[in-house]
Amino acid sequence: MAAPLPPSPRRTLLGRIPLRERTYLADALRTETVGGVILLVAAVAALIWANTYASGYAAVSHFHIGPEALGLRLSVAHWAADGLLAVFFFVAGVELKRELVAGELRDPKAAALPVAAALCGMAVPALVYTLTVVLGDGSTAGWAVPTATDIAFALAVLAVIGTSLPSALRAFLLTLAVVDDLFAILIIAVFFTDDIDFLALGGAFAGLAVFYVLLRTGVRGWYIHLPLALVIWGLMYNSGVHATIAGVAMGLMLRCTRREGETESPGERLEHLVRPLSAGVAVPLFALFSAGVTLKGDALSGVFTRPETLGVVLGLVVGKTLGIFGGTWLVTRFTRAELSKDLAWADLFAVATLAGIGFTVSLLIGELAFTGDEGTVNEIKAAVLTGSLIAAVLSVVLLKLRVRRYRALYEAEELDEDASGVPDVYEQDDPEYHRRMATLHERKAAEHRRLAERAGAARNKPDSPA
């Protein structure tokens, strides 16, 4: 009788990430963190401008510019939402493609955690919002508002409280946000598209086909791709489908795998070029013309009394936290996976709370959900800001409670005792590393022997102190 097969080993969730992923993560988070600080400044500037010179803010936001013959004579605020955010979603598309072919989402088993966490982190807030407005006899139109996580703002909060969060938690947060963005895009495309101009949509798809062929045949040059991208965007906008979908589609078409002799793929190279533009210009300008909430009348006092706004706040603060935490717990409950021994469930809960910061996409969905009702849109924006602020404060408190543990883990990850340029934890299987360390310890031992001899000689001198 054959012996039973040994049970498969349990996978570790949120363990140490590969060195290549860690390097990519550090570069991406550095840009997003700076962008998050700029985004925060833009949001504050919008609030001050809208509440000190409301007429000027409205005049600039509603000022129309663009070629009317092409159906693109839009307001400044409209250009920011449909035009500049297309850059943001282009980067999101590239990130998603890279995750699918070379990152955490490449392995279905590894992808289970961020996908489950993201799905639950969107479903539970939508459910919390819906229950709140049904019980309060409100409108269910805003169910999607609290479903999105703003990675730039979340990282800005991390920058304020310190940079010692372990890379595994940072990678989880970034991958979670990428998957979150994907589902937010699908929500916008499916639920916020009304009348479709199939001729314009067909033109957009034809442009995307040309874009794909140019990429696959190795045709380069921004003077070719940029005009084509603008044409695709314009056609997508006129089709009735939200124009940001064009950015996602083009991002997903880029090659994100490295070929022999390449230090980075075309997708990675273009992402490095465009990400600073997205994080430092496009998203902050969108915030400048979307976060201008007039904090007068019932905008703030009604946040906790009107069912729609209360649903947004509870969805972001309670729904996001419970959804992400619960999704992660379900992965460990029904798969052979367990949390890294270096972390505790309290760490996951704190990061889940941090993901309750919904800003960019939440504001966009709020505008789409209540189009034509400026008063409700203003109140929904106030609710998004309030919920995001509460989530930020809670996450700061929770993360601060574990900051000593995080600092110890971070220092262990950064230690490079042999000065090779690679952290020691990634060299444990390299024989050369151990030879370098042996040489280093031999030098230290020789130095200590020399110091011991000198100390002994000094002690044996007649005039040495007793």
N, C-alpha and C positions, 0 to 999 in steps of 0.2 A: 504494500500500500504506500503510495507516494506521500511524502511528508507535506504537511500544509505549507503554503507559501507564507513567508513572513509578511506582516502588515506593512504597507507602504509608509515611508517616513512622513511625519507631519510637516507641513510647510509652515514657514515662519512669516507672519504678516508684519509689515513695517520693519523688516530687518535691514541690514546694511545694503545699500544700492551699489551697483557696479560703478567702477571708477569713471568710465566714459559717461554714464548717466549723471554721475555726481558733478563732473566738469560742466556738462551741458546745463544742468540744473542751476549751478552757481552763476553762470553767465545770464541765463534767462531771469533768474530771480533778482539779480543785480539791476537789470534794466527795469523790470516790473516794479521793484521797490522804489526806485527813483521816480518812475512814472506815477506810482501811487501817491507819493508826496506832492508831486505837481498836481495830480487829480484832486487831492485834498485842498490845496491852495485855490484851485479853480472853483471848487464847490463853495468854499467860504466866500470867495469873491462874488460868485453869483448870488448868494444869499444877501450879502451886503448891498450889492448893486440893485437887486430887485426890491429891497426894503428901504433904501434911502433915495433912490431915483427911479421909481417904478416906471414912469412914462418913458424915460430914456432907455431902460432895459427892454421894454415892450417895443419901442420904435426900432431898435437895432434887431431884436429877435424876429420881428415881423417884416423887416425890410426885404423886398423881393429882388432877386438878381438871377440872371441866366437867360439863355436863348428860349424865348417863348415858342418859336417855330418848332423846336424839338421837344416841346412839352416839359422843359426843364427850367422854367422861370419859378424858382422856389424861394421861400423865405430863408433867412440865414439859419434859423433854428432847424428848418427842414433839411437844408444842406448838411448841417452838423449831424442830424440823426440818420439820414439816408446816405449821405456821401462819405463823411469822415468815418462813420462806424463801419463802412464797408472795408476800410483799411484794418480796423480792429478785428473784424471777422475773417479777413484774409489771413492774418497771423494765426487766428484760432484754427483755421482750416489747415495751415501748414503744421501747426502743433499736433493736431489730431492725426494727420497723415503720418507724421514722424512717430507718434506713439503707437500707431497701428502696425508700422513696418519695422521699427527699431527700438521702441520703448517698452513701457510697462504693459501696453495693451496688445503686444505681439503674442505673448503667451496667454492662452485662454484662462489658464489657472490663475496666473498673476493678475489678469484683467478682471477677474471676478470681484475682487475687493472694491476698486474704484468705481466699476460699473454698478454694482449693487448699492454702494454708498450713494452714488449720484442719483440713481433711479429713486431710491427711497428718500433721498434728500430733496427731490422735486415732488414726489407723490404726496408725502406727508404734509408739507406746507400748503399744497393745493387743497388737500382734504381739510386741514385746519381752517383755511380761509373759507371754504365752502360751508363747513359746519357753522362757522361764526355768522356768516351772512344769512344762512337759512334760518338760524335761530333768531337773528335780529331782523328778519324780513328785509334784507338788503339785496343788492345786485350781485349775481354770480359772475359778472363779466370780467372781473379782475382776478379770477382764480389763478392765473399764471404769473401774476406780479411777484409774489414772494418765492418763486421757484429758483431764481438765478443767484449765483454767487459771484461777487466782484473780486477777482483775484488781486487786482492792483491795489484796491483799498485794504484787503486783508493783509497783503504783504507790507503795506505802509504801516499798519498796526504792529506787525512783527518788527519793523524797523525801529519803531518807537520803544518797544519793550525790550529790545535786544536782538542780537543775531545768533544766539546760542541754541536755537531750536535744532534738534537733530535733523540731519539731511533726509532721513526716512520720512519724518512727519512733513517736512517741506515738500518732498516729492509727492507724497500722498495728496497734499493740498493742491498742488499744481495739476496733477493728473486728474483729480476729482473735478477741478475747475474746467479742464479741457473737455471732459465728458459732459459736464454740466452745460457748457457752451453749445455742444452738439445738440443736446436735447432742446435747449432754448431756441436754437435755430430752427429745429423741426417744428416747435410750437408756433413760432412766428410764421413759418411757411404754410402750415396746415390750418391754423385757427385764425390768422389775421390777414388772409387773402380773400378778397371779396370778388370783384369783377375782374376777369382775366382777359387780356387782349392776346389772343393766341398767335396773331401775326407777329407782334413784338416779342412774345415769348419764344416763338420759333426762331426769330432772328437772334435772340440771346443764346439759344442752344447752338445755332450754327456758328456763332462767334466763339463759343466755348469749344466746339469741335475744332475750329481753326487753331485756337490757343493750344489745344492738346496736341495737334499734329506738329505745330511749330516746336513744342517742347520735346516731343519724341524724335524729331529729326535733327535736333541739336541747333536750331536757329536761335541765335542770341541777339542781344541788343535791346536796351530799354526803349529806343526810338521805334521799335516794332511792337513790343509787348505792351508798353504803356498806352499808346493810342488805342490798341485793340481792347485792352482792359476797360478803358473809358467808354468805348462803344458798347461793349457787353453790359457794363453797368447801366448805361442810359437805356438800352433796350429792356433790361430786366426791370428797371424802374417803371417804364411806360407800360410794361405788361400787366402791372397790378400786383405782381409778386414783390415782396419787400426787397429792395435793391441790395441789401447786405448779403442776400443769398448768393449773388454773383461773386462777392469776395470769397465766401466759403468754398464755392465750387472751384474757383481758380486755385485756391490754396491746396485743395485736395488733389489737384492734378499734378503738382510738382513732385519730382522724384526726390525722395528723402532717404534713399539707401546709398551708401558710399561704394564706388567702384574702385578697382585697384589703382593705386597712385593718388587717390583723392583724400585730402585731409578733412573735407566736409562735402556733403551732397549739395546739389543746386538748391534744394529746398532749405537746407540749413543756412546756406550762404545768403539766400534772399531774406530769410527770416531775420538773420543778424542785421541786415540792412534796414528792413522795414519795421522791426519791433520798436526801436527807439522813436520812430515817427509815430507809430501807433500809441505807445505808452506815454510819450512826452508831448505830443501835439494833438493827434486826432481825438483821443478819449477825453483829455482835459478840456478841449474846445467844445466837445459835446456836452460835458458837464456844465460848462459856463452858460450854455443856453438851455439847459434842461433842469438844472438844480436851483433855478431862481424862483424859489417858493416864496410867495408873499405871506409873511408870518403875521397876518392881521386877521381880525374877525375870528372865524371858527377853524382856521387852518390848523392850529395847534390844539386848541381846547377840544376840538371835535375828533381828534385822532383816536381817543379812547372811548368815545361815545357813539360814533357812527359805525355801523357794522362793517362797511367796506374797508375803512381805514384801520379799525381794530383787527380785522382779519389779516391785513397785510403785516401789521406789527407782530401779531401772534404767529403768523406763518413764518416770518423771518427768525424770530427769537426762539420760539418753541418748536415749530415744525421742522426747521432746518436741523436743529440740534438733535431732536429725537429721530428724525429720518436717517441722518448720516450715521449716528451712533448705532441705531437699531439695525441698519443695513449691514454695518460691519460686524455686529454681533451675530447676525443671521449667517454670515459667511463662515464664522468660526463654529457656529452651531451645527451646520449641515454639510460642512466639508472638513477634510483632514487638514485644517489650518489652525494655527494658534498665534496669539499675539507675541511679538518679540519679548524675550525675558528682560530686555533693557527698559521696556516701557510698561505703563500701567493703563488700565481702562480710563483712568482719570485724564490721561494725556489725550486719548482719542476724543473724550467728551469735550475737552477744551478746544481742540481743533474743529470739532463739529460746531461748537458755539461760534468760533471765528468765521466759519462758512456762512453764518447767518447775516454777514455783511453783504447786502444786495444793493447795488447802486446802478451801474451803467445799464445793464440789460433790464433790470427791474424798472428803471425810469422809462426806458424805451417801451416796454410792454405796457406800462401804465398809460402812456400816451396813446398807444394803439387800442387798448381795451376800452378807453372812454373818450375816443375821438369825438370832438364836437361839444363836449361838456367841460369847458375850461375850469369851472369851479371844482368839479370832482377831480379832474386831473391834478389841480393844485393841491387838493387835500391828499390824494394818493401819493404825490411826491413827498409831502410832509410826513406821511406815514412811512414811506421808504427810508427817509432820512432818520426818523425817530427810531424805527426798528433796527436800522444799521448801527446807530449810535449805541443803543442798548446792548446789541450783540457784541460790539467792539469792547465796551466797558466790561461786560461779563467775561469775555475771553481774556482780556488783560489780567483781570483778577485771578482767573483760574490758572493761566500760564505762569504768572508770577509766583504762585504757590509751589511750582515745581522747577523754578529757574535754576536752583543749585544743581539738581539732577541733570537738567539739560546742559548746563555748562560743563559738567564732568564728561558727559557723553560727547559733546562737541569737541572738547580738548583732546579726547582720546581719538576722535576721527581725524583731527588736524595734526597729531603728533608725527613729526618727520625727523626722528632722532639721527638717522644716517645721512640726512641732508641730500637725499636723492631727488627731491622734487615731487615724490609720490608719498602720500601718507603711509605710515608703517603697517596699518591694518590691511592694506591692499597688497602687501609684499610678503605675506607669511608663507606663500608657496614658492617663493623665488630663492633659490640657493645663494645667489649673489648677495641678496639682502642679508642673509645670515652670516655670510663671510665678512661683509662690511661691518656688521654689528660685532662680530668676534674681534676684528681688528680694533674697532673703537673701544671695546671693553678691555682689550689687552693694553691699549695705550693708557686708559684710565687706571688699570691695575698697576702699571709701571709707575705712573705718576704718584699713586698713593703709597707704593713701596718707597719711592724716593722721599716723600714727605714724612713717612714713618721713620726712616733712617735719620733724617734731619732732626726730627723731634726727639729721637732717642739720644742723638749726640748732644743736643742742647741740654737735655735733662741730666746727663752724666757730668756736665761741667761743674767744677767746685762752686762757682759763684751763681749757679742756677737757683732760682727760687725754690723753696721747700714745697 
